[in-house]
Amino acid sequence: MKKILYVVIPVIVFSIIFVNAFFGHLIFLSETQQVMNKYSVYVHLLSDWQSDSKNIVFEVSNSWHKSDKRNDVNHVFDAESKEYNTNQLQEINGKSFVELKHEFSECQEEWQPMLYRKAVDTVRHEIEYVQGKQLSTDPDISVYPNIENRNYDNLEQQSKIKNGYAQFFPICTSKETTSYDYSVKTDNKDLGFDVYFVSSSTQRENFTSSEFDYYIDSGCFGQNKQSYSGSCKNIQKDSGLLIIFPDELKPWITKVTVNLYEVN
C-alpha cells in the first residue's frame, strides 16, 4: 500500500502543477470584476551608460476592472496565440539599451495569475507585513512605506536624473478617466528614484526637457525615493507610471517592484 502511495501522490501533485501551469488562467478566473496581470521587464544598458551595473529588472503587478462586454463572447486570453518575449533595441538620452518584455505587459484582459503564484505572493505579502515592509493587510494590494533616499538631497537627485534611465508602464483601463493607487520600491540602497504619473508614453522622451509634463496633484508623483506609495485621481486612459533612475547603478542588478491598482 505504501509503495502505491509513493507513486500516486507524486503523480497527483505533478498533475495539479501541470494543469495549473498551462490552464490555471482558465480555471481560476476571478468572479469579481478585478483583473490582475503580473509580468517582468528586463532592461540591459549598453556600454555607453556610466553605470557599473547594466541590468534592471522591473517586477510589475497591474490590476484593473473588466470592461462591460457581451456575455456570449469568449474574452479569455489565449496564451498560445501570443509571442511571449520581444527584444527591443532602443535609445534614450542618446544612450542605447535592450528591453525584453512579455506580451502580457500590453494590458491583456481576462488574464489571471496562476494559483500557485498567487499562494506564493500571499505568503510573501504576509512576511513583508510582519517585517514592516508592507503596510496593507490585503494580499492583493501592496502599499509600501514612504522611504526617502538619504544618500543625497532632492536637488542633487534632479540633477542626476537628467542623464538617467526612464521606464514607462501603461495603466490598464476601459474608462476614459480613472484613478489609480500605486507603489514602487527598489533594492538599490545607493540611489533614489523619481516616479511620476504622466499623460502618455511620449513623456519618457521629455523628462530631460522643459516639455516634461506630469500630473502635479499630491500623490501623483514622488522624488528621490527608495520606497513610495501614492494615489492619483482623474487620469486619462493613455496615462501611465514613469520611473526614473540616475545613471549611477552599482550593484550587479537593480530590482524594482511596481504595483498598479485601479480604484473604483
C-alpha positions in Angstrom: 0.0 0.0 0.0 2.8 2.4 0.9 4.6 1.7 -2.4 1.4 2.6 -4.3 1.1 5.9 -2.3 4.7 6.7 -3.2 3.7 6.6 -6.9 0.2 8.0 -6.7 0.9 11.1 -4.5 3.7 12.4 -6.8 1.5 11.8 -9.9 -1.3 13.8 -8.3 1.0 16.6 -7.3 2.6 16.8 -10.7 -0.8 16.8 -12.4 -2.1 19.7 -10.3 1.1 21.7 -11.0 0.9 20.8 -14.7 -2.8 21.7 -15.1 -2.3 25.0 -13.1 0.7 26.0 -15.2 -1.0 25.6 -18.5 -4.6 26.1 -17.8 -4.7 27.9 -14.5 -5.7 31.2 -16.2 -8.8 29.4 -17.5 -9.8 27.5 -14.4 -9.1 30.1 -11.7 -10.7 33.1 -13.2 -11.8 35.8 -10.8 -15.5 36.0 -10.0 -15.1 39.7 -9.4 -14.6 42.5 -11.9 -11.0 42.9 -11.0 -8.3 41.5 -13.3 -4.7 41.1 -12.2 -1.7 40.8 -14.5 1.8 40.1 -13.4 4.8 40.4 -15.7 8.5 41.3 -15.7 10.5 43.8 -17.8 14.3 43.2 -18.2 16.5 46.1 -19.3 20.1 45.8 -20.2 22.1 49.1 -20.6 24.7 49.0 -23.2 28.3 50.2 -22.9 27.6 53.9 -23.4 26.0 54.1 -20.0 28.1 55.1 -17.0 26.5 52.7 -14.6 28.7 49.8 -13.3 25.6 47.7 -13.3 24.0 47.3 -16.7 20.9 45.4 -15.6 17.5 46.4 -14.3 14.6 44.1 -13.6 11.1 45.5 -13.1 8.5 43.2 -11.5 5.1 44.6 -12.2 1.6 43.8 -10.9 -1.2 45.6 -12.7 -4.8 45.4 -11.6 -7.8 46.9 -13.3 -11.6 46.5 -13.7 -13.0 44.5 -16.6 -14.9 46.3 -19.3 -18.6 45.5 -19.8 -18.7 43.1 -22.7 -21.2 40.7 -24.2 -21.6 37.5 -22.2 -21.8 35.3 -25.3 -18.2 36.2 -26.4 -15.2 34.4 -25.1 -12.7 37.1 -24.0 -10.3 34.8 -22.1 -6.7 35.5 -23.0 -5.3 32.9 -25.5 -1.7 32.4 -24.3 -0.8 30.2 -27.3 -1.5 32.9 -29.8 1.0 35.4 -28.3 4.7 35.9 -28.6 6.0 35.8 -25.1 9.1 37.9 -25.5 10.2 40.8 -27.6 13.7 42.2 -27.8 13.8 45.9 -28.5 16.9 47.9 -29.0 16.1 51.5 -28.0 17.7 54.7 -27.2 17.2 57.3 -24.5 19.4 60.3 -23.6 21.5 59.4 -26.7 22.4 56.0 -25.0 21.3 52.6 -26.1 19.6 49.8 -24.2 17.9 46.5 -24.9 14.4 45.9 -23.4 13.0 42.4 -23.0 9.3 42.2 -22.0 6.4 39.9 -22.2 3.4 40.3 -24.4 1.4 40.2 -21.2 2.6 43.7 -20.5 0.2 45.1 -23.1 -2.9 45.0 -20.8 -4.3 41.6 -21.9 -7.8 41.3 -20.5 -9.2 38.3 -18.6 -5.7 37.1 -17.7 -5.4 35.8 -14.1 -2.4 34.8 -12.0 -1.9 31.1 -11.7 -3.0 29.7 -8.3 0.4 28.6 -7.1 1.9 32.0 -7.8 -1.0 33.7 -6.0 -0.3 31.5 -3.0 3.5 32.4 -3.0 2.7 36.1 -3.4 0.2 35.9 -0.5 2.8 34.3 1.8 5.5 36.9 0.7 3.0 39.7 1.4 2.3 38.4 5.0 6.1 38.1 5.7 6.7 41.7 4.5 3.7 42.9 6.5 5.2 41.4 9.7 8.6 42.9 8.9 7.0 46.4 8.4 8.0 46.5 4.7 4.4 46.2 3.7 1.5 48.4 5.1 -1.5 46.7 3.5 -3.2 43.7 5.1 -4.9 42.8 1.7 -2.6 40.3 -0.1 -3.8 41.7 -3.5 -2.9 45.3 -2.7 0.7 46.4 -1.9 1.3 49.7 0.0 5.0 50.4 0.7 6.2 52.9 3.3 7.4 56.3 2.1 11.2 56.0 2.4 13.4 58.9 1.3 16.8 58.4 -0.2 19.2 59.7 2.4 22.4 59.4 0.4 22.0 62.9 -1.2 19.3 65.6 -1.3 16.5 66.1 -3.8 18.3 69.0 -5.6 21.2 66.7 -6.4 18.7 64.0 -7.5 17.0 66.3 -10.0 20.5 67.0 -11.5 21.4 63.3 -11.6 18.3 62.0 -13.4 18.8 64.4 -16.3 21.2 61.7 -17.6 19.3 58.8 -16.2 17.1 55.9 -17.4 13.3 56.1 -17.5 10.8 53.3 -17.7 7.1 53.7 -18.7 4.3 51.4 -17.5 0.9 51.9 -19.1 -2.2 51.7 -16.9 -5.0 49.2 -18.0 -8.5 50.6 -18.0 -11.7 50.6 -20.0 -12.6 54.1 -18.8 -11.7 57.4 -20.4 -10.9 58.8 -17.0 -9.9 56.8 -13.9 -7.9 56.8 -10.6 -5.0 54.5 -9.6 -3.2 53.6 -6.4 0.4 52.6 -7.0 3.5 51.6 -5.1 7.2 51.3 -6.1 10.3 50.1 -4.2 13.8 49.2 -5.1 16.5 47.1 -3.6 19.2 49.6 -4.6 20.3 51.3 -1.4 22.7 53.8 -3.1 20.3 55.8 -5.3 16.8 57.2 -5.2 14.2 57.0 -8.0 11.7 59.5 -9.2 8.1 58.4 -10.0 5.5 60.3 -11.9 2.1 59.7 -13.3 2.3 61.1 -16.9 -0.2 61.6 -19.7 1.4 59.2 -22.2 4.5 57.2 -23.1 5.9 60.2 -25.0 6.9 61.8 -21.7 9.6 59.1 -21.5 11.5 61.2 -24.0 10.6 64.5 -22.4 11.7 64.1 -18.8 15.1 65.8 -19.5 13.5 68.9 -21.1 11.1 71.7 -20.2 8.4 69.9 -22.1 8.1 67.2 -19.4 4.5 67.1 -18.3 3.1 65.1 -15.4 0.2 65.1 -13.0 1.1 67.6 -10.3 -1.6 66.7 -7.7 -0.5 65.4 -4.4 0.1 61.7 -4.5 0.7 61.6 -8.3 4.5 61.8 -8.0 7.4 61.2 -5.7 11.0 62.4 -5.9 14.3 60.8 -4.6 12.6 57.8 -3.0 13.7 54.3 -2.3 10.1 53.2 -1.5 6.9 55.0 -2.2 3.1 54.6 -2.5 0.6 57.1 -3.8 -2.8 57.6 -5.3 -3.5 59.6 -8.5 -7.1 60.7 -9.5 -8.7 61.8 -12.7 -6.0 60.4 -15.0 -6.6 59.8 -18.7 -6.8 56.5 -20.5 -3.4 56.7 -22.1 -1.6 57.6 -18.9 1.0 55.6 -17.1 3.7 55.5 -14.5 7.2 56.8 -15.3 10.1 55.7 -13.1 13.5 57.3 -13.4 16.9 56.3 -12.1 20.2 58.2 -12.3 22.9 56.6 -14.5 24.9 55.5 -11.4 23.7 52.0 -10.8 26.3 50.0 -8.9 25.0 46.6 -7.9 25.1 43.7 -10.4 21.4 44.1 -10.9 18.8 46.5 -9.6 15.3 45.1 -8.9 12.3 47.4 -8.9 8.9 46.3 -7.8 5.9 48.1 -9.2 2.2 47.8 -8.3 -0.7 49.5 -10.1 -4.3 49.2 -8.9 -7.3 50.8 -10.5 -9.7 52.3 -8.0 -13.5 52.3 -8.5 
